[in-house]
């Protein structure tokens, strides 16, 4: 049990701290007062006050965090600025988030998700520079009889160049790109006898288990791979190349995640793979058993997910606040308080529904349903 809980708490603490520190850094940069910097929700376990009066604290429920600004209940566009001006002295007004220029408020809010993307880039950069990245070309050494791959025309000794338009830079990319495909068919570009061919494979979707014993629905095309010329090409990258591949990985994961969510909304995706805190905790504990580097990679992927989700235009999330600021920019004034509160109720309903749905999937995955 501790093997699951401790890695999960460490991962959440780091990812949430980085997210909230993004908000905190830009708030301080623009002179906004910060009264609380909390990791977790609920009752405080321990904390301290810094010289500027900010209360840094750890709370009992480690499923998020928040930065609370001076004089603010939240960071939506304030429509009642006259009341605010009367309530605070000129000195205190300088510390109010809601009175800052629109671009500063937008940067402060966007800084949380951006910090998560930056964390992922730094993790990948470190791995690629000090551990290395695999660039072994993927060659097919077996096509199973009557499999989707054989039906589509894939053959032994084909070298896989692209899958669904994504370049296959390593033999390790193949299973990842197949799994992340959301369409009915998967486009394979292969090199065969110095010719390039584009073949469409319709995968079989089967219920199986991953390497850690978790139940998943897997796309199977019926091929086995081997390194091209039986040579492994694993190299440590210089800073520039490592940065390029790190940014590329963050971009790929973000776009793939959006495509997956889009397929669920369109009714074609597998919503059973959506997980919540229970599944994340379970997988984090399993990954941690494989070593520190896999755990770091897991942290990078969770950080990307947190940053991406927070940019969704749902009230209560950072993206919801940015949506309000967009309305304010377009209209030349904030939306009315009543309108914004209506949006917040809708946002609360959507978030509670998503939490319920993800938790239901988690419990079903544990065999409780």
C-alpha positions in Angstrom: 0.0 0.0 0.0 2.8 2.4 0.9 4.5 1.6 -2.4 1.5 3.1 -4.1 0.7 6.0 -1.8 4.1 7.5 -1.3 5.1 7.8 -5.0 1.6 9.2 -5.8 1.9 11.8 -3.1 5.4 12.8 -4.2 4.3 13.1 -7.8 1.2 15.2 -6.9 3.1 17.4 -4.6 5.7 18.2 -7.2 3.3 18.7 -10.1 0.8 20.8 -8.1 3.6 22.9 -6.6 5.0 23.7 -10.0 1.6 24.6 -11.3 0.8 26.9 -8.4 4.3 28.4 -8.4 3.7 29.5 -11.9 0.7 31.6 -10.7 2.6 32.8 -7.7 5.7 33.9 -9.6 3.8 36.1 -12.1 1.6 37.4 -9.3 4.6 38.6 -7.4 6.2 39.9 -10.6 3.2 42.2 -11.2 2.9 43.2 -7.5 -0.2 41.2 -6.6 -0.5 40.3 -3.0 -0.5 36.6 -2.2 -2.1 35.6 1.1 -2.0 31.8 0.8 0.1 29.2 -1.2 -1.5 25.9 -0.5 -0.6 22.4 -1.6 -3.7 20.3 -1.0 -7.2 21.2 0.3 -8.9 21.0 3.7 -7.3 21.4 7.1 -3.7 22.5 7.3 -1.1 20.0 8.4 1.7 22.5 8.8 2.8 25.8 7.3 4.7 29.0 7.8 4.5 32.7 6.9 7.2 34.3 4.7 8.4 38.0 5.0 5.7 39.2 2.6 2.9 37.7 4.7 2.2 34.7 2.4 1.1 31.6 4.3 2.8 28.5 2.7 1.0 25.4 3.8 0.4 21.7 3.2 -3.2 20.4 3.7 -4.7 17.0 4.2 -6.3 16.3 0.8 -3.4 16.1 -1.7 -5.5 16.4 -4.9 -4.6 19.9 -5.9 -3.7 23.3 -4.5 -4.4 27.0 -4.8 -2.8 30.4 -4.6 -5.1 33.0 -2.9 -4.7 36.6 -3.9 -5.1 39.5 -1.6 -8.7 40.6 -1.3 -10.0 38.1 -3.7 -12.5 35.2 -3.5 -11.4 34.1 -7.0 -9.9 35.5 -10.1 -12.9 36.0 -12.4 -13.4 39.4 -14.1 -14.8 41.8 -11.5 -17.7 43.9 -12.7 -18.0 45.9 -9.4 -14.7 47.7 -9.3 -16.3 50.8 -7.8 -17.1 48.9 -4.6 -13.6 47.5 -4.5 -12.0 51.0 -4.8 -14.1 52.2 -1.8 -13.2 49.2 0.3 -9.4 49.4 0.0 -6.8 52.1 0.5 -4.7 53.3 -2.5 -1.7 51.3 -1.1 -3.8 48.1 -0.8 -5.3 48.7 -4.3 -1.9 48.2 -5.7 -1.9 44.6 -4.5 -5.3 43.7 -5.8 -5.4 41.2 -8.7 -8.7 42.4 -10.1 -7.3 45.9 -10.7 -4.3 44.8 -12.7 -4.3 45.2 -16.5 -5.9 42.5 -18.5 -2.7 41.2 -20.0 -1.2 40.8 -16.5 -4.2 38.9 -15.2 -4.1 36.7 -18.2 -0.4 35.9 -17.8 -0.8 35.2 -14.1 -3.6 32.7 -14.8 -2.0 31.1 -17.8 1.4 30.7 -15.9 0.1 27.7 -14.0 -0.5 25.4 -17.0 2.6 26.8 -18.7 4.7 25.9 -15.7 3.4 22.3 -16.0 4.4 22.1 -19.7 7.8 23.6 -18.7 8.3 20.9 -16.0 7.6 18.2 -18.6 10.1 19.7 -21.0 12.8 19.9 -18.3 12.2 16.3 -17.3 12.4 15.0 -20.9 15.4 17.3 -21.5 17.3 15.8 -18.6 16.5 12.2 -19.6 17.6 12.8 -23.2 20.8 14.5 -22.2 22.0 12.3 -19.4 20.3 8.9 -20.0 19.7 9.1 -23.8 17.0 8.7 -26.4 16.4 5.7 -28.6 16.6 6.1 -32.4 16.5 2.5 -33.4 14.6 2.1 -36.7 11.6 -0.3 -36.5 11.6 -3.3 -38.8 8.9 -5.9 -39.1 10.2 -9.4 -38.6 6.9 -11.2 -38.4 3.4 -10.6 -39.8 0.9 -12.9 -38.1 -1.3 -14.9 -40.4 -4.8 -13.5 -41.1 -4.0 -10.4 -39.0 -5.0 -6.9 -39.9 -1.4 -6.2 -40.9 -1.4 -9.1 -43.4 -4.8 -8.1 -44.8 -3.5 -4.6 -45.3 -0.3 -5.8 -47.1 2.4 -5.3 -44.5 5.3 -7.7 -45.0 8.4 -9.0 -43.2 11.4 -6.7 -43.5 9.3 -3.6 -44.0 10.8 -0.6 -42.1 8.1 1.5 -40.5 8.6 5.2 -41.3 5.4 6.8 -40.2 2.1 6.0 -38.4 -0.8 8.3 -39.0 1.5 10.9 -40.3 3.8 10.8 -37.2 7.4 10.0 -37.9 8.6 6.8 -36.2 11.9 7.8 -34.7 12.3 4.7 -32.6 11.1 1.1 -32.4 9.6 2.2 -29.1 7.3 4.7 -30.9 5.3 2.0 -32.8 3.2 0.6 -30.0 2.7 4.1 -28.6 1.4 5.5 -31.9 -0.8 2.5 -32.5 -2.4 2.9 -29.0 -2.9 6.6 -29.4 -4.6 6.3 -32.8 -8.3 7.2 -32.6 -9.5 6.5 -36.2 -10.9 3.2 -37.5 -7.9 2.7 -39.7 -4.2 3.3 -39.0 -2.0 4.7 -41.8 1.4 2.9 -42.0 4.1 4.4 -44.3 6.8 1.8 -44.8 10.0 1.4 -46.7 10.2 -1.7 -48.8 13.1 -2.4 -51.2 13.9 1.3 -51.4 10.2 2.2 -52.2 7.8 4.0 -49.8 4.3 2.5 -49.5 1.3 3.9 -47.6 -1.0 1.1 -46.3 -4.2 1.4 -44.2 -4.5 -1.1 -41.4 -7.9 -1.7 -39.6 -6.8 -2.9 -36.1 -8.5 -5.4 -33.9 -9.5 -4.0 -30.5 -9.1 -6.6 -27.8 -9.4 -6.7 -24.0 -6.0 -7.4 -22.5 -3.6 -6.3 -19.8 -0.6 -4.0 -20.0 2.9 -4.8 -18.7 1.8 -4.0 -15.1 -1.4 -6.1 -15.1 -3.9 -3.3 -15.7 -6.9 -4.1 -17.8 -6.9 -2.1 -21.1 -8.5 -2.2 -24.5 -5.6 -2.6 -26.9 -5.4 -2.0 -30.7 -3.7 -5.0 -32.3 -2.4 -5.1 -35.9 -0.5 -8.4 -35.7 3.2 -7.6 -36.2 6.4 -8.3 -34.3 9.3 -5.9 -34.6 13.1 -6.1 -34.4 15.8 -3.5 -34.6 16.9 -2.6 -38.2 20.0 -4.7 -38.9 19.8 -5.9 -35.3 21.5 -2.7 -34.2 20.4 -0.6 -31.2 20.8 3.1 -31.6 20.5 4.7 -28.1 22.3 8.1 -27.8 22.8 10.9 -25.4 21.7 14.2 -27.0 23.2 17.6 -26.8 21.2 20.5 -25.3 19.7 21.8 -28.6 18.6 18.4 -29.9 17.3 17.3 -26.5 15.3 20.5 -26.2 13.8 20.0 -29.7 12.8 16.4 -28.9 11.4 17.4 -25.5 9.2 20.1 -26.9 8.1 17.7 -29.7 7.1 15.1 -27.1 5.1 17.6 -25.0 3.4 18.7 -28.2 2.7 15.2 -29.4 1.2 14.1 -26.0 -1.0 17.3 -25.9 -2.4 16.8 -29.4 -2.9 13.1 -29.0 -4.8 13.7 -25.7 -7.0 16.3 -27.4 -7.7 13.9 -30.3 -8.6 11.2 -27.8 -11.0 13.5 -25.9 -12.5 14.6 -29.2 -13.1 11.0 -30.2 -14.9 10.4 -26.9 -17.2 13.5 -27.4 -17.8 12.2 -31.0 -18.9 8.9 -29.6 -16.1 6.8 -31.2 -13.5 6.8 -28.4 -13.2 4.4 -25.5 -14.2 6.4 -22.5 -13.4 3.4 -20.1 -9.7 4.4 -20.4 -10.4 7.8 -18.6 -9.1 7.5 -15.1 -9.0 9.6 -11.9 -6.9 9.8 -8.8 -7.2 6.2 -7.9 -6.0 4.9 -11.2 -3.2 7.5 -11.3 -2.1 6.4 -7.8 -2.1 2.8 -8.8 -0.1 3.3 -12.0 2.3 5.7 -10.3 3.1 3.1 -7.7 3.6 0.4 -10.4 5.8 2.7 -12.5 7.9 3.7 -9.5 8.8 0.0 -9.0 10.6 0.1 -12.4 13.0 2.8 -11.2 13.5 6.5 -10.9 13.6 7.3 -14.7 10.2 5.7 -15.5 8.8 7.5 -12.4 10.2 10.8 -13.8 8.6 10.1 -17.2 5.3 9.4 -15.5 5.6 12.7 -13.7 6.1 14.5 -17.0 3.1 13.0 -18.6 0.9 13.8 -15.5 2.2 17.3 -15.6 1.2 17.7 -19.3 -2.2 16.4 -18.5 -2.7 18.8 -15.6 -1.6 21.7 -17.7 -3.8 20.7 -20.6 -6.9 20.1 -18.5 -6.5 23.4 -16.8 -6.6 25.2 -20.1 -10.0 23.9 -21.0 -12.6 26.7 -21.1 -14.5 25.5 -18.1 -15.3 28.0 -15.3 -13.3 27.1 -12.1 -10.3 26.1 -14.2 -7.6 28.4 -15.5 -9.0 28.1 -19.0 -12.4 29.3 -17.7 -10.9 32.5 -16.3 -9.0 33.1 -19.6 -12.4 32.7 -21.4 -13.8 35.4 -19.2 -10.9 37.7 -20.0 -11.4 37.0 -23.7 -15.0 38.2 -23.3 -13.8 41.2 -21.4 -11.3 42.1 -24.2 -13.9 41.7 -26.9 -16.7 43.5 -25.1 -14.5 46.2 -23.6 -16.0 45.3 -20.1 -16.3 42.3 -17.8 -19.4 40.1 -18.0 -21.9 40.8 -15.3 -21.4 39.2 -11.9 -24.6 37.3 -12.4 -23.6 35.9 -15.8 -20.2 34.8 -14.5 -21.8 33.1 -11.5 -24.1 31.2 -13.8 -21.1 30.0 -15.8 -19.4 28.9 -12.5 -22.4 26.8 -11.6 -22.2 25.1 -15.0 -18.5 24.6 -14.6 -19.0 23.1 -11.1 -21.5 20.6 -12.6 -19.2 19.6 -15.4 -16.2 19.1 -13.1 -18.3 17.0 -10.6 -19.6 14.9 -13.4 -16.1 14.3 -14.8 -14.8 13.4 -11.3 -17.7 11.0 -10.8 -17.2 9.4 -14.2 -13.4 9.0 -13.7 -13.8 7.6 -10.2 -16.4 5.1 -11.5 -13.9 3.9 -14.1 -11.3 3.6 -11.4 -13.5 1.5 -9.1 -14.6 -0.6 -12.1 -10.9 -1.1 -12.9 -10.4 -2.4 -9.3 -13.2 -4.9 -9.8 -15.7 -3.1 -7.4 -18.3 -2.8 -10.2 
